[in-house]
Amino acid sequence: MKLNFMSSRASASGDRKFGMFAGVFTPTVLTILGAIMYLRTGWVVGNAGLGGAIAIILLAHIITVSTGLAVSSVATNTRVGAGGAFAIISQSLGLEVGGSVGIPLFLAQCISVALYVLAFTEAWLRIFPNHPDGLVAILTFVLVFAIVYISAQFTSRTQFIILFIVGFSLFAILLASFPIEGRPGLTETPVFWGEFQDANFWQTFAVFFPAVTGIMVGISLSGSLREPRRDIPIGTMSAIGVTMVIYLSLAYWLARAAPMDVLRENTTILVDKAFYDWAILAGMLGATFSSALGSLVAAPRVIQALALYDILPFSDRLSRESGDG
């Protein structure tokens, strides 16, 4: 009884401002199309071959599709409040289990912000190697914090801009497929099954799999979605489908763009082969920056949801929400 009451309270907190595209699809796509896509997909293809890379991508997406279907099933059959995964687990398994997951989830999202800031810093230093890494990391975090502090809606608008940048980087890759302006286009004959010289199949899979684990980011704004029962399933599953097609297409493109040994040794092969090299660098920066934004938006919402269920000390203070969300 208490769970249902508190669920209603959690659902009522704050305005429901986001639709499926802004609240679920965009952050999920931007998290999945992250640094691994730009820096490690070529290595996966070079190590596993085209067929091995396709097998790894499909296996990873089978896992995420199963997770997405499970989340969608719960979301469509229960009232989903604030807190994302915590809210869904609490509705399914009870507050005891939900609370034991919610606190580590909050800590994981906080740590993720730091990791994404470091990834952004590393990408930045590839462009400007003389810049001090500590200062770049601090300024990046300050900028991420400032954007999130303004409002969740402003953060969402920022992610729309980043989505356009990432989309343009994919367009720059597509343009390089054709013999334009003296470029040879795709001339290599794909190797179907690689020799796994750097790592075996499962080690290669372990390197790639974190790329597709960003589906939980899409439900972090569950308390601010207009129709969470509809938005979470449609947004999550469509994001998984779109990104799977992108990864499969990119694997084929890479197998046709360069020899296997070059793909293994050159982690910036996309920068070298794309029609606009700066577009790949911008996409890489945008993807890591957006992931930091998503984690920093999600983390306080988990704490707020835990407080709404009176799980934490000082719940009255922690459950408050600013006027701008």
WOCORFEN-V239674 format. One record per residue. N is the residue number from 0. RES is the residue in three letters. SS is DSSP state (A for helix, B for strand, O for the rest). NEAR is the number of other C-alpha atoms within 8 Angstrom. Layout:
N,RES,SS,NEAR  N,RES,SS,NEAR
//
This chain:
0,MET,O,4  1,LYS,A,5  2,LEU,A,10  3,ASN,A,7  4,PHE,A,8  5,MET,A,10  6,SER,A,12  7,SER,A,10  8,ARG,A,9  9,ALA,A,13  10,SER,A,11  11,ALA,A,8  12,SER,O,9  13,GLY,O,9  14,ASP,O,7  15,ARG,O,8  16,LYS,O,7  17,PHE,B,10  18,GLY,O,11  19,MET,A,13  20,PHE,A,9  21,ALA,A,11  22,GLY,A,15  23,VAL,A,17  24,PHE,A,14  25,THR,A,14  26,PRO,A,15  27,THR,A,15  28,VAL,A,12  29,LEU,A,13  30,THR,A,15  31,ILE,A,12  32,LEU,O,11  33,GLY,O,13  34,ALA,A,12  35,ILE,A,10  36,MET,A,10  37,TYR,A,12  38,LEU,A,12  39,ARG,O,12  40,THR,A,11  41,GLY,A,15  42,TRP,A,13  43,VAL,A,13  44,VAL,A,18  45,GLY,A,15  46,ASN,A,16  47,ALA,A,15  48,GLY,A,17  49,LEU,A,15  50,GLY,A,10  51,GLY,A,13  52,ALA,A,12  53,ILE,A,10  54,ALA,A,8  55,ILE,A,10  56,ILE,A,12  57,LEU,A,9  58,LEU,A,8  59,ALA,A,11  60,HIS,A,11  61,ILE,A,8  62,ILE,A,8  63,THR,A,12  64,VAL,A,10  65,SER,A,8  66,THR,A,8  67,GLY,A,12  68,LEU,A,10  69,ALA,A,8  70,VAL,A,10  71,SER,A,11  72,SER,A,9  73,VAL,A,10  74,ALA,A,14  75,THR,A,10  76,ASN,A,7  77,THR,O,8  78,ARG,O,11  79,VAL,O,15  80,GLY,O,14  81,ALA,O,17  82,GLY,O,17  83,GLY,O,15  84,ALA,A,10  85,PHE,A,14  86,ALA,A,13  87,ILE,A,12  88,ILE,A,11  89,SER,A,13  90,GLN,A,12  91,SER,A,7  92,LEU,A,9  93,GLY,O,10  94,LEU,A,9  95,GLU,A,8  96,VAL,A,10  97,GLY,A,13  98,GLY,A,12  99,SER,A,8  100,VAL,A,9  101,GLY,A,13  102,ILE,A,10  103,PRO,A,8  104,LEU,A,11  105,PHE,A,12  106,LEU,A,9  107,ALA,A,8  108,GLN,A,12  109,CYS,A,11  110,ILE,A,8  111,SER,A,10  112,VAL,A,13  113,ALA,A,9  114,LEU,A,8  115,TYR,A,12  116,VAL,A,14  117,LEU,A,9  118,ALA,A,10  119,PHE,A,14  120,THR,A,12  121,GLU,A,9  122,ALA,A,11  123,TRP,A,10  124,LEU,A,11  125,ARG,A,7  126,ILE,A,7  127,PHE,O,7  128,PRO,O,7  129,ASN,O,5  130,HIS,O,8  131,PRO,O,6  132,ASP,A,9  133,GLY,A,6  134,LEU,A,8  135,VAL,A,10  136,ALA,A,12  137,ILE,A,8  138,LEU,A,8  139,THR,A,11  140,PHE,A,9  141,VAL,A,8  142,LEU,A,8  143,VAL,A,12  144,PHE,A,10  145,ALA,A,8  146,ILE,A,11  147,VAL,A,13  148,TYR,A,7  149,ILE,A,9  150,SER,O,10  151,ALA,A,11  152,GLN,A,8  153,PHE,A,10  154,THR,A,12  155,SER,A,10  156,ARG,A,8  157,THR,A,8  158,GLN,A,11  159,PHE,A,10  160,ILE,A,8  161,ILE,A,12  162,LEU,A,10  163,PHE,A,8  164,ILE,A,12  165,VAL,A,15  166,GLY,A,9  167,PHE,A,10  168,SER,A,13  169,LEU,A,9  170,PHE,A,8  171,ALA,A,14  172,ILE,A,13  173,LEU,A,9  174,LEU,A,9  175,ALA,O,14  176,SER,O,10  177,PHE,O,10  178,PRO,O,10  179,ILE,O,8  180,GLU,O,4  181,GLY,O,5  182,ARG,O,8  183,PRO,O,8  184,GLY,O,10  185,LEU,O,11  186,THR,O,7  187,GLU,O,9  188,THR,O,6  189,PRO,O,9  190,VAL,O,10  191,PHE,O,8  192,TRP,O,9  193,GLY,O,12  194,GLU,O,7  195,PHE,O,9  196,GLN,O,6  197,ASP,O,5  198,ALA,O,9  199,ASN,O,8  200,PHE,A,9  201,TRP,A,7  202,GLN,A,8  203,THR,A,12  204,PHE,A,10  205,ALA,A,8  206,VAL,A,8  207,PHE,A,14  208,PHE,A,9  209,PRO,A,8  210,ALA,A,13  211,VAL,A,11  212,THR,A,9  213,GLY,A,11  214,ILE,A,14  215,MET,A,10  216,VAL,A,13  217,GLY,A,16  218,ILE,A,13  219,SER,O,14  220,LEU,O,14  221,SER,A,13  222,GLY,A,16  223,SER,A,12  224,LEU,B,14  225,ARG,O,9  226,GLU,O,7  227,PRO,A,11  228,ARG,A,13  229,ARG,A,9  230,ASP,A,13  231,ILE,A,15  232,PRO,A,15  233,ILE,A,9  234,GLY,A,13  235,THR,A,15  236,MET,A,11  237,SER,A,9  238,ALA,A,12  239,ILE,A,13  240,GLY,A,8  241,VAL,A,9  242,THR,A,11  243,MET,A,11  244,VAL,A,8  245,ILE,A,8  246,TYR,A,10  247,LEU,A,10  248,SER,A,8  249,LEU,A,8  250,ALA,A,14  251,TYR,A,10  252,TRP,A,10  253,LEU,A,11  254,ALA,A,17  255,ARG,A,12  256,ALA,A,12  257,ALA,O,9  258,PRO,O,10  259,MET,A,12  260,ASP,A,7  261,VAL,A,10  262,LEU,A,16  263,ARG,A,13  264,GLU,A,7  265,ASN,O,8  266,THR,O,10  267,THR,O,8  268,ILE,A,11  269,LEU,A,12  270,VAL,A,11  271,ASP,A,7  272,LYS,A,10  273,ALA,O,13  274,PHE,O,8  275,TYR,O,10  276,ASP,A,12  277,TRP,A,7  278,ALA,A,11  279,ILE,A,16  280,LEU,A,11  281,ALA,A,11  282,GLY,A,14  283,MET,A,14  284,LEU,A,11  285,GLY,A,11  286,ALA,A,15  287,THR,A,15  288,PHE,A,12  289,SER,A,13  290,SER,A,14  291,ALA,A,14  292,LEU,A,14  293,GLY,A,10  294,SER,A,13  295,LEU,A,14  296,VAL,A,10  297,ALA,A,13  298,ALA,A,13  299,PRO,A,9  300,ARG,A,12  301,VAL,A,17  302,ILE,A,14  303,GLN,A,14  304,ALA,A,15  305,LEU,A,15  306,ALA,A,15  307,LEU,A,13  308,TYR,O,10  309,ASP,O,8  310,ILE,O,9  311,LEU,O,7  312,PRO,O,6  313,PHE,O,7  314,SER,A,12  315,ASP,A,8  316,ARG,A,6  317,LEU,A,9  318,SER,O,12  319,ARG,O,7  320,GLU,O,8  321,SER,O,5  322,GLY,O,5  323,ASP,O,7  324,GLY,O,9
//
